[in-house]
Structures are given as C-alpha cells and as structure tokens.
Amino acid sequence: MTEISLPPLPLTDWQATRDTLQTYAQLLGQIRRALSPAQKHWWHISLHTTAVGLTTTPIPAGDQIFELTLDLTRHQLGLATNRGETAVIPLGGQSAAAFCAETLSILHGWDIDPAIDQTKFADETEGAYSETAVSTFWHALFQIDAVLKEFKAGFRGETSPVQLWPHHFDLAVVWLTGRLVPGQDPDNPDYADEQMNFGFSAGDQSIPEPYFYATAYPTPAEFTSGALPEEAYWQAAGWTGAVLPYAVLVPDPHPRERLLRFFHAAHKAGSRLMK
C-alpha cells in the first residue's frame, strides 16, 4: 500500500460542522436500521466508505432497493433506487428537522417509508457546514479507512467490516476472538463475544481532539500494562483502552507504518491476555 498523508484536523476548527455532519449520518443510520435485516453487533446501522463519501449500502424496501450516500466531495446527499430514480439534497447546514423532512419526502415519493423516530430529528436550529472542513475530514477518513482495511486483512478469524458508527462518529473494525465471555448469554452477541475494537475518532467529550484507539471486551485485568509505541498512551478515564493522538501522525513522514505499529501493539497487549 502507498504511503498516506494526513492533514491537520483540530476539532476546535470544525466542531460545529462535525456536529452537523454527524446528525446527517445519524439519520442515514436510522433509515438503514429501520429497513435492513438485523445483523449481529448492530452492523446493520453503520455506514461504509465509498469513493466519494459515506453510504448506507443498498437497503431493501419491498420489491425495490435504494441507497443513500453522503457525498463529501460534492457536498450533497445522493438518493438512488434500482428502478433508476435519483435525487440530490445539497448539504449546507440545514437543520436536522429540515434535512429529515426533505429526505423522507423524497423516499415517500418512491413508496419508501422507513419507520424511524422523527423526534430525534426535530431540532429546527440551523447548523454549520464548512465545505473546506468537510473536504479535509474526508481526505483523512478515506486514507484511515484504507489503513484499517490493511490491518483487518491480517486476521484469519472473524472481523467486522470497517464501518463508521453514526452515534459516535468513529470509523472502526472489530476483531472477534471466537470465544464466548463466561457468564454471558451466548445468544446475545452484544455481550457474549470476546473482542477487540480498533478505530479512529474525530474527537469527543472524553478526548477533545482526533485520536486512534483500541479497546478490549471484556477488558483484561492487565491490559494497560502492555507496551505501546512512542506517544501512544493508555486511557483510563471514562473508558479503558490504548490511544494514539492523530496530531502526532500529521508531521510524520511515514504515518501509515506508525499507525499500523500502534494497532498491532494494542492487539498484542490485549490478545496475550484474552485466553
């Protein structure tokens, strides 16, 4: 794989736009959840990367299928069906209520009516939307997606897709050890499967800057005693896991190699204890 180049992405520079974009992504996740067949670990509510942005992937709706794509290169929501209908909604910081209403109106015109909780998108406050900030985020995200897929390819066991979770707005992949967690209902995959999660967050309440992370479930007692690469650290406030600040990779001449070293080190720290 060719080397990557990550742009500066301080959350303080685009948090309002990030929040708006996350709201749009959450609507797509809710629509996908309403009509898609359920998958374990809620893999049916996430979004996936395309060449231009984030997609729901094709969703069944009666005798047709449709797809919604947050096009982050042309800054629009693209809607399409297998019957040839297409529509676009420009992204410009419209409120959650306006974005939801217009999206559902177009789908209704195609006889597609997902049963979602519209009260979650009732806010009529106009949001912020900087095309420059979104383009910068997208430039980082599609490269990180490629590195996560390269990392995922090294596992022989089961892994999740590399997917973006709208509720937290993080891009991640899960590695499943294949073992069940003692004391948990084996028919409840949300809690029964031993696993590790590796991903990227643009920043949140726990860490207000972009970062890469790795967590383990259930968290091994000595997880945080594992060795991590330079400038990575163990997070213990609020949640337990390994963290590598995104900012340290921006000036690095080989950020892909450094990021892979971090993920591999975190995996080693967890997998040696998950037996």
N, C-alpha and C positions, 0 to 999 in steps of 0.2 A: 504494500500500500504506500502511496506517496505521502510525503510529509504534509502536515496541516499547518495552518497559520491562524491563530485565534486573535480576534480584535478585542480591544478594551471593552468591558461591559459592566461598568459600575452601576449597581442597582439604583443609586440615588439619581442617576442621569435620566432614567426612563421608567421609574416605578409606576407612575400613573398610566403610562402606555402599556406596561406589562400587565397591570391590573385589568385594563380594558380588554387586552388580547386574551387574558385568562378567562374572562367572562364569556367571550365569544366561543372559546374552546369548550367551556363547560356546557354551553347549550348544545354543541355538537355531540358531546359525550352523553348527554341526557337523551338526545334523539336516538343515538346508536343503541343505548341501553334499552329504550322502550320497544324497539322492533327487532333487535338482533337475538339469535339464540344465545342463551346463557353459556358462558364458559367459566371454568374454574378460575379462582383468584380474580374474578371480575375483569378478565381480559377482553370482555365484550363492551366495555365502556371507555376504553382508551382510544387515542388517536395514533396514527402512524405517519411517518415522513414520506413525502413524495419528492419529485424533482423541484417542486415549486412551493411546498409548504406542508400542511398537516391535513390528513384525510381521515374520514370515518371508516374507510374501506367500503365496498358495496354492502348495502343493507337491504334485506328482503322486505317487501311490502305488498302482501297479497300476490298478485300474478306479475309483479314487476320488481325491479331493484333500482335503488338510487344511491347516489354518493354525494357527500358534502366535502368540499375542500377549502380550507383556509389558505388561500393563495397569498403567500407572504412576499412574493416577487412583484405581483401586480396589485396587491393590497385590495383583495376582493374575496368574497365568499362565492365559490362556484358550486352550482347545483346541477346535477345531471341525472337522467334516468336511462335505462336500457332501451326505452322507446324513442329516444332521440330528443326529448325535451331538455333544454338547458336554460339557465338563468344565472345572473350575477348580481351580487349586492356589494357595492363599494364599501370598503372599511374606512370609516372616517371619524370614529369616536362616538357614533350614535349610542344612545343609552341601551342598557340591557333590554328594557321593555320594547324599544323600537326595533332592535335587532331581532329579538324573538318574534315579534308580531310579523315582521316582513318575511322572515324565514318560513314560519308556519303558514303564512298566507300563500306563498308560492307552492309549498308542498300540498296544501289543501287543494289548490287548483289542479294538481296532478292526482287527486284522490288518495293522498298520503296524509294520514292524520295520527302522528305519534302521540300517545297519551303520556305527556310529561307534566310535571308540577310547574305551571307557569308562574306561580307566586315566587319562585326562586329567581325569576327574571322580570320582576315587576318594577324595579328601580328605573325611574324616568330621568335620572340625573345624567347629563351628557358626560361622556368620558373623554380622556385624552388619547390621541393617536398620532404618533410621530412616525412617518414613513421611514425616515432615516434610522430611527431607533429600532424599528421592526426589522429593517433590512440588515442591520448589524447583528441583531439577535439571530436571525435566520442564517446568516453567514457562519456564526458559531455553531448553531444547532445541527445543521446538516453534516458538519465535519465531526462533531461529537457523536452523532448517530453512527457514522461510519466506523469510528474507533470502537464504540460499544459492540457493533456487529463483528468487528475483528476479534474482540475479546470473547464474545459469545461463541465464536467458531471454535475456540479451543476446548470447549467442554464436550465430552462424549455423552454425558447424561442429559436429562431433560432441562430445557431452559425456556423461558417465556420469549415472546417477541420483544424486540427493542421497541418500546412504546412510550408515548407521552401521556401522563396522567393529568387530566384537566383539573382535578380537585386540588392538587398540589403544584401543578405546572412543572413537573420534573420528568426528564427523559431517563428511562431505566430499563434494566434487564434483570431477570431473576434466574438464579441457578438453584435447581432443586436437587437435594442430595439423594432422593429416592427413599429416604427413611421417614417413618412416622414419628411424631412427637409423642412421647409417653404421656398418658393421661388425657389426651385429646380425642374427641370423637373422630374416628377415621373417615367418616362420611362427610366431614366438614373440612373441605380443603383450605378454607381461610386460616384455620388454626392447626390442622393436622400435619401439614407437610413441612419438614425441616428445610430451610432455605437460606440463601444469601441474596441481597439486593444491591445492585451496583448502578449508580446513576449520576445525573447532573441536575442541579437546581440553580435557577437564576437568582436565588436569594429568598429568604423567608423571615419569619419572626424569630426563629432560633439563631439563624446566621444571616445577617442583613447584607450579604454580598454573594456573588455567584460562587458555587463550590461543587466539587465532586465528592461522592460519598460511597460508603459500603457499610451495610448493616447485616446482622445475622439474626435469624429467628429459629428457635429461642436463643437469646444472647448467651453464649458460653461464659462461664464464670471468669475465665482468664483471657477473654477476648482482647481486652485492651492492653495486654502485656506483649502482644505481637509487635515485631519490628516493622516500622513504616519508613518510606523514603524521606529524604530531606524535605522539610517544610510541610509535610503531612502531619496530622496530629489526631489524637483520639478525642472525640466529642462525648461528654458525659452529662451535660445539662439538657434536660428535656428528653433526649434520646441518646442511645449509645451506638457509636459507630466511628469509622475512620473518615477523615476529612482531608481533602487537598484543595486549598483555595484556588479558584480559577485564575486569579490575578497572577499567580506565580508562573503560569504557563504562557502568559501573553508575551513576555520578552524572551522566553526560552527558545533556542534555535531548533530544538527537537521536542516539541510539546507532545506529539503522538507517543513517542517512546517513553517519555516521562509519565504520561497518563497511564499507559499500559503497565508500567512498573508499579504504579500505585495500586491499580486494580488487582494485579497479581499478588502483591504483598498483602493486601487486605484479605484476599481469598485464602492465602496461605495461613494467615492469622486465624481465620475462622474455621477453615476445613480441618486443620490439625486437631481441633477440639470437638468437632461435630462428628462423633463416632458412636 
